Amino acid sequence: MADLDNPIIQSIGLEMLTEYITTSGQWIKGDATSNFTVYQGRISGHNDVELILPLRESSDWPTRVKDAVDLLSTVYEMSPVEMARTIRAIDRDILLERLPADEDPQESTISLKAANQSVTMLTKLVGSAAVVESNPDLEKQNKAAATEMIRRARFGHTFRGSFGFAVEMPVPENPKISAAPELPRERRVMQRIVRGIKLAHQAVTREDPDVLVVGATTGFNASMLSAVLAFRRAFPEMNPEYSVRWTPRWAAETDVKNASGLMLARRTSSQRMGAKILTEALKELQLLEARKDTTITGYVEVLKKKIDWSIYLGDETRGVQRTVTIEGKDDRGKDLRVTTVLPANDYKVALEAHDKNMRISVKGKLVRKGMKSTIVSPHNVEILPD
């Protein structure tokens, strides 16, 4: 019972607990009286469980919240304190970074220098992602976006076993005023970081830096990759592991929804090779970002899969199947066929252009690899008049 007296449990209010229950998708609102609401569990192995919550907080709330957390911790098979932290995270995305501890596993510590370098890396990842997600056209001038996002991000609790940091990003509520509300910048920032980590792992595994270069549209840019490399160079023996918890306020995009246990490399030999691959990718990204944008005009010839737009943005399929192929000309009049991955709202424009057989214009960095051409970091996607 000692865990149930932890102050973090007493910090949970009725509104927070109710939002957690109602947005989890695993509890059905059942009978209600003038004082209480009954929620029926729909969790594997616990279909008959009921959680009773008052309609308002009163003097016995400290006891009621302990009972609720005790029940939920049993259902979800975690400690009461961890359950309380999960409930409190209802309004934020959380990126967990686990670092291997020093020699004595009982200590669960790392050097102060390593901790400082890790926090510096995480701060740069958040700031750089915020710049990209604010306005690609004004990336160098838009430093205020980085400062504001870093200010909003919180440094969460550490955890034992290895040594772990948590970056918590408060995320606004989903207004649900339309079938396709735009993802808030806070969520886009966290998704870009997680996606960049996944792409870096793929690049190292395949020994192909182009994975990161082509993926720069939705993953790491040069600044973000530079921060990761700085940490790896300072502590080559460390191989951080990353996981993420998404607030249920917004559906996570499918490719990052179940992101856990992410590592750049799992073997020592791969770690050494990984540094080389990431360095090559960084050089290519720096050259790419220094290059002027190319404007492509033409017809959308290929959509990866045509689906109903309201469904596409209305549930967890958000973020998939955004690859388009354009047959047209570059701004010098040269014929070419390019593939690109568009942000969600721009993909809607491409769908409309395809349906109406109208020309489209896209700006971005043109990458040519053999016979294949790709537009990285596309923007200014527009339908052209006849």
ChimeraX attribute file (.defattr): number of C-alpha atoms within 10 A of each C-alpha:
attribute: neighborCount
match mode: 1-to-1
recipient: residues
	/A:1	8
	/A:2	6
	/A:3	14
	/A:4	19
	/A:5	14
	/A:6	14
	/A:7	11
	/A:8	16
	/A:9	24
	/A:10	17
	/A:11	13
	/A:12	19
	/A:13	15
	/A:14	17
	/A:15	11
	/A:16	15
	/A:17	18
	/A:18	15
	/A:19	15
	/A:20	21
	/A:21	19
	/A:22	14
	/A:23	14
	/A:24	13
	/A:25	12
	/A:26	14
	/A:27	20
	/A:28	15
	/A:29	14
	/A:30	13
	/A:31	11
	/A:32	14
	/A:33	9
	/A:34	7
	/A:35	9
	/A:36	13
	/A:37	16
	/A:38	17
	/A:39	21
	/A:40	19
	/A:41	22
	/A:42	15
	/A:43	14
	/A:44	10
	/A:45	9
	/A:46	13
	/A:47	13
	/A:48	10
	/A:49	15
	/A:50	17
	/A:51	17
	/A:52	16
	/A:53	20
	/A:54	17
	/A:55	15
	/A:56	11
	/A:57	14
	/A:58	9
	/A:59	7
	/A:60	8
	/A:61	17
	/A:62	16
	/A:63	12
	/A:64	18
	/A:65	22
	/A:66	21
	/A:67	15
	/A:68	17
	/A:69	23
	/A:70	21
	/A:71	17
	/A:72	21
	/A:73	17
	/A:74	13
	/A:75	16
	/A:76	13
	/A:77	11
	/A:78	14
	/A:79	16
	/A:80	26
	/A:81	19
	/A:82	16
	/A:83	21
	/A:84	27
	/A:85	15
	/A:86	16
	/A:87	21
	/A:88	18
	/A:89	21
	/A:90	23
	/A:91	21
	/A:92	24
	/A:93	24
	/A:94	24
	/A:95	24
	/A:96	23
	/A:97	23
	/A:98	23
	/A:99	22
	/A:100	18
	/A:101	19
	/A:102	14
	/A:103	10
	/A:104	8
	/A:105	13
	/A:106	11
	/A:107	13
	/A:108	17
	/A:109	19
	/A:110	16
	/A:111	10
	/A:112	9
	/A:113	10
	/A:114	15
	/A:115	16
	/A:116	11
	/A:117	19
	/A:118	22
	/A:119	16
	/A:120	15
	/A:121	20
	/A:122	22
	/A:123	22
	/A:124	20
	/A:125	26
	/A:126	23
	/A:127	24
	/A:128	27
	/A:129	29
	/A:130	28
	/A:131	22
	/A:132	25
	/A:133	18
	/A:134	18
	/A:135	14
	/A:136	15
	/A:137	13
	/A:138	11
	/A:139	15
	/A:140	10
	/A:141	10
	/A:142	16
	/A:143	15
	/A:144	13
	/A:145	20
	/A:146	22
	/A:147	16
	/A:148	12
	/A:149	22
	/A:150	19
	/A:151	12
	/A:152	14
	/A:153	20
	/A:154	15
	/A:155	14
	/A:156	15
	/A:157	12
	/A:158	14
	/A:159	14
	/A:160	14
	/A:161	14
	/A:162	20
	/A:163	20
	/A:164	23
	/A:165	21
	/A:166	21
	/A:167	23
	/A:168	22
	/A:169	27
	/A:170	19
	/A:171	22
	/A:172	15
	/A:173	13
	/A:174	14
	/A:175	9
	/A:176	11
	/A:177	7
	/A:178	9
	/A:179	13
	/A:180	17
	/A:181	14
	/A:182	14
	/A:183	17
	/A:184	14
	/A:185	16
	/A:186	21
	/A:187	20
	/A:188	20
	/A:189	25
	/A:190	24
	/A:191	24
	/A:192	25
	/A:193	24
	/A:194	25
	/A:195	20
	/A:196	24
	/A:197	23
	/A:198	22
	/A:199	24
	/A:200	30
	/A:201	21
	/A:202	18
	/A:203	22
	/A:204	23
	/A:205	17
	/A:206	13
	/A:207	16
	/A:208	17
	/A:209	24
	/A:210	20
	/A:211	17
	/A:212	31
	/A:213	26
	/A:214	22
	/A:215	19
	/A:216	20
	/A:217	23
	/A:218	26
	/A:219	25
	/A:220	29
	/A:221	27
	/A:222	20
	/A:223	17
	/A:224	23
	/A:225	26
	/A:226	21
	/A:227	19
	/A:228	22
	/A:229	20
	/A:230	15
	/A:231	19
	/A:232	20
	/A:233	11
	/A:234	12
	/A:235	14
	/A:236	14
	/A:237	12
	/A:238	16
	/A:239	18
	/A:240	21
	/A:241	20
	/A:242	22
	/A:243	17
	/A:244	23
	/A:245	19
	/A:246	24
	/A:247	24
	/A:248	20
	/A:249	19
	/A:250	21
	/A:251	19
	/A:252	22
	/A:253	17
	/A:254	14
	/A:255	16
	/A:256	17
	/A:257	15
	/A:258	13
	/A:259	18
	/A:260	16
	/A:261	13
	/A:262	19
	/A:263	19
	/A:264	23
	/A:265	22
	/A:266	14
	/A:267	11
	/A:268	13
	/A:269	9
	/A:270	16
	/A:271	21
	/A:272	15
	/A:273	16
	/A:274	26
	/A:275	19
	/A:276	16
	/A:277	22
	/A:278	25
	/A:279	16
	/A:280	16
	/A:281	25
	/A:282	23
	/A:283	14
	/A:284	17
	/A:285	23
	/A:286	15
	/A:287	11
	/A:288	18
	/A:289	15
	/A:290	10
	/A:291	12
	/A:292	11
	/A:293	20
	/A:294	17
	/A:295	20
	/A:296	27
	/A:297	24
	/A:298	22
	/A:299	21
	/A:300	25
	/A:301	16
	/A:302	14
	/A:303	18
	/A:304	11
	/A:305	11
	/A:306	13
	/A:307	11
	/A:308	9
	/A:309	14
	/A:310	11
	/A:311	13
	/A:312	19
	/A:313	22
	/A:314	16
	/A:315	16
	/A:316	16
	/A:317	15
	/A:318	20
	/A:319	19
	/A:320	17
	/A:321	17
	/A:322	21
	/A:323	16
	/A:324	20
	/A:325	21
	/A:326	25
	/A:327	18
	/A:328	20
	/A:329	18
	/A:330	19
	/A:331	12
	/A:332	9
	/A:333	10
	/A:334	9
	/A:335	14
	/A:336	16
	/A:337	19
	/A:338	23
	/A:339	21
	/A:340	22
	/A:341	22
	/A:342	25
	/A:343	18
	/A:344	19
	/A:345	14
	/A:346	18
	/A:347	20
	/A:348	17
	/A:349	16
	/A:350	29
	/A:351	18
	/A:352	15
	/A:353	19
	/A:354	21
	/A:355	11
	/A:356	9
	/A:357	12
	/A:358	16
	/A:359	20
	/A:360	23
	/A:361	21
	/A:362	23
	/A:363	21
	/A:364	24
	/A:365	21
	/A:366	23
	/A:367	18
	/A:368	11
	/A:369	8
	/A:370	6
	/A:371	7
	/A:372	11
	/A:373	16
	/A:374	20
	/A:375	25
	/A:376	24
	/A:377	24
	/A:378	23
	/A:379	21
	/A:380	13
	/A:381	22
	/A:382	16
	/A:383	19
	/A:384	12
	/A:385	7
	/A:386	5
